[in-house]
Amino acid sequence: MEQSNTEEGNGVVDGNVDLPVKKAINFYPPLYRQRYNFVKDLVNKHKPKKVADLGCGNASLIQMIKSHSCLELIVGVDINEDKIGSKRCNLSPVSGDYLCPRDLNLSIILYHGSVVERDCRLLGFDLVACIELIEHLDSEDLARFPEVVFGYLCPAMVVISTPNLDFNPLFPIVTLRDSDHKFEWNRKQFQTWALDVANCYGYSVEFTGVGEPPEDAGNVGYCTQIGVFQRIGAPATKSCGAEQCAEHIYKIAYSVSYPSLQQKQVRKLMLTNEVSRQVQNMRWSYALSLSLLQNGKENRQKTRDPGLLTFPAPVFTELEKLKIEQSPKPFCFGNKFYVPLERLLAYPRVSRLCDSVDTMRALIADTVPLNTDGSAVTVDLRDHSQ
């Protein structure tokens, strides 16, 4: 069975090992990071929602791409269960993820299993990455690999990287770059295999790579050769029906979900905090303007519309300023300060969290004090503990 892809810095190439036979070639950034950056650039360009990393190892690639806002599901699969769990804590949400939640839900799942086994939970993915994987497959598994990845999973895009044998004479090694490699292909061998797979399963393929050779190296190509496969047309319809749903071969090794504004409680908390912040800014501005007037130190700039006077002052576009100026203004009655919900909705940081006054009212009614008819937030004007 196949093993996971090469660990960061473990191979002669990735670790820039200097042996006495030949001078080592130093890649900057390191070659493994160049490969991961290549996948990251694909995510930036194509905005996939669902990405799978086959042969994910310690999930370093997943760690690198998980911050992309387009992603809703990232899956990693590896045959080595110990390697999967080695750094999975790096995939957990941190405090910043709760303070500034994502717009979309994101789940990350790591599976223990073989990439040449079918599991219907990997159907329907936008991008499948196989980074330094196929050279770890024996001949039997390599024969099954295209049938599973291209024929069964049939993702919109597949990116496969593998060592370029043509580059190997530049390294201080005799045979293969890693002791677990079953083979290493030159450019012609890889391109022949890739074109056959693409033609068989209805894909196009483009060839590129990472790891530039030295200037005097001749025509050896990239150190790592890469094929980017794109599906031609729509895939055959596959649903996770009774028969296919029995194909849950992989074992879940790790699973985590990130907070997002699609989750009602998260959105409610964020909206409550933002409404309270805006109300207190307006209350402070209003109280300051009254104090200046009472002391005979009126300053026209500081006593402009109290809804726009904040500390520190936010930056609005001209359109946002106009929208705020045209909304109902805050007002005071006795010692009570009122901010209309329509006014709050005019602020972009609030409108990002809710699309109407009714939605805002429903989300904040049990945590923020409202006036009798529920049209405005009300606070004590002089209460500095607010």
C-alpha positions, 0 to 999 in steps of 0.5 A, spaced: 500 500 500 502 507 498 505 511 504 504 518 505 508 524 501 515 526 503 515 529 510 518 537 510 525 536 510 526 529 510 528 527 503 535 529 500 532 534 495 527 538 500 532 538 506 538 541 502 542 535 504 550 537 502 553 530 501 561 530 499 560 527 492 556 534 489 554 540 491 547 541 494 542 545 490 539 550 495 531 552 494 528 558 496 523 557 499 524 550 500 521 545 495 516 542 499 513 550 500 514 551 493 509 545 491 504 547 497 504 555 494 502 552 487 496 549 490 495 555 494 495 559 488 490 554 484 485 555 490 486 563 490 485 563 482 479 558 482 476 559 488 474 551 490 469 550 495 471 543 497 478 541 497 481 534 498 489 533 499 490 525 498 497 523 502 496 529 506 501 527 511 501 531 517 496 536 514 501 542 512 498 543 506 491 544 509 494 548 514 496 553 509 490 553 505 485 553 510 484 561 511 481 562 504 474 564 505 472 560 499 473 554 502 467 550 506 470 543 506 477 540 506 479 533 507 485 530 508 487 522 507 493 518 509 495 511 510 499 513 516 495 514 522 500 517 526 502 522 521 495 525 521 495 526 528 502 529 529 500 536 528 492 536 527 492 541 533 494 546 528 488 545 524 484 547 531 480 554 531 484 559 535 481 565 539 482 570 532 477 565 529 472 567 534 473 574 534 472 575 527 468 569 524 468 566 517 463 568 512 462 561 510 462 555 514 468 551 514 469 543 516 476 540 516 476 532 516 482 528 516 481 520 514 485 514 515 485 510 509 488 508 502 487 513 496 486 507 492 480 505 496 473 508 494 469 512 499 463 516 497 464 522 502 470 524 497 465 525 491 463 532 488 470 535 490 472 541 486 480 540 487 484 534 489 491 535 490 496 529 490 503 532 492 509 527 492 504 521 492 504 517 486 511 515 487 510 512 493 505 507 490 507 500 488 505 498 481 498 495 483 496 501 487 498 505 481 494 502 476 488 503 481 489 510 482 486 513 476 480 509 476 479 511 483 481 519 483 479 520 476 473 515 474 470 514 481 471 521 485 471 525 478 473 532 481 473 538 477 480 539 478 486 534 480 493 537 481 499 531 481 506 533 483 512 528 482 519 528 482 523 529 475 528 524 474 531 528 469 533 533 474 536 527 479 543 528 476 544 534 479 543 531 486 548 528 490 544 521 490 545 515 486 538 512 485 531 515 488 530 521 492 527 518 498 527 510 500 520 509 500 519 511 492 517 506 488 519 509 482 521 516 479 519 518 472 522 523 467 518 528 464 516 524 458 514 518 462 510 522 467 507 526 461 505 520 457 502 517 463 498 523 465 496 524 457 493 517 457 489 518 464 486 525 461 484 522 455 481 515 458 477 519 463 475 526 460 480 531 462 485 536 459 492 536 462 497 542 463 504 541 465 509 545 469 513 545 475 517 548 481 524 548 483 528 552 478 534 548 475 541 552 476 542 556 470 548 552 467 544 545 468 541 545 461 534 542 459 533 538 465 526 541 467 523 543 474 525 539 480 518 537 481 514 536 475 506 538 476 500 536 472 494 540 472 488 536 470 481 539 469 475 535 467 472 536 460 464 537 461 460 535 467 461 528 471 457 523 470 451 523 476 453 520 482 449 520 488 451 517 495 445 512 495 444 506 499 449 502 495 455 508 495 454 510 502 456 503 504 462 505 501 465 509 508 472 505 508 476 511 511 476 512 518 475 519 521 482 521 525 480 528 526 474 533 525 473 540 526 468 546 524 470 553 524 465 558 527 462 562 522 456 568 520 452 562 517 451 559 525 445 563 528 449 564 535 455 566 532 452 571 528 447 573 534 453 574 538 457 578 533 451 583 531 450 584 539 457 586 540 457 591 534 450 594 535 453 595 542 459 598 540 456 603 535 451 605 540 456 607 545 460 611 540 454 615 538 452 616 546 459 618 547 459 623 541 452 626 543 454 627 551 460 630 549 457 635 544 452 637 550 458 638 554 461 643 549 455 647 548 453 647 556 461 650 557 460 655 551 465 651 547 461 649 541 465 647 535 462 646 529 466 640 527 465 636 533 458 637 534 456 635 527 451 629 526 453 625 533 452 619 529 458 620 525 462 623 530 466 617 533 472 616 537 477 613 533 473 616 527 472 610 522 473 611 515 467 611 510 466 611 503 462 617 500 456 612 499 456 610 506 457 617 509 451 619 505 447 612 507 448 614 514 446 621 513 440 620 510 438 615 516 434 617 522 438 620 527 439 618 534 436 623 539 435 624 547 429 624 551 430 626 558 436 621 561 435 616 555 439 616 549 435 612 543 439 610 536 434 607 531 435 601 528 434 604 521 440 608 523 444 602 526 443 598 519 446 604 515 453 602 518 456 597 514 459 593 519 452 592 522 449 591 515 454 585 514 451 581 519 444 582 518 439 584 512 433 588 515 431 591 521 426 586 523 432 581 522 436 585 527 431 586 532 429 578 532 437 577 533 438 582 539 431 583 542 433 579 548 440 582 549 440 589 547 435 594 551 430 596 546 424 602 546 417 600 547 415 599 540 422 596 538 424 601 533 430 603 537 436 601 542 435 605 548 441 606 553 442 611 559 445 618 556 450 619 562 451 612 564 459 611 563 459 604 565 455 602 558 
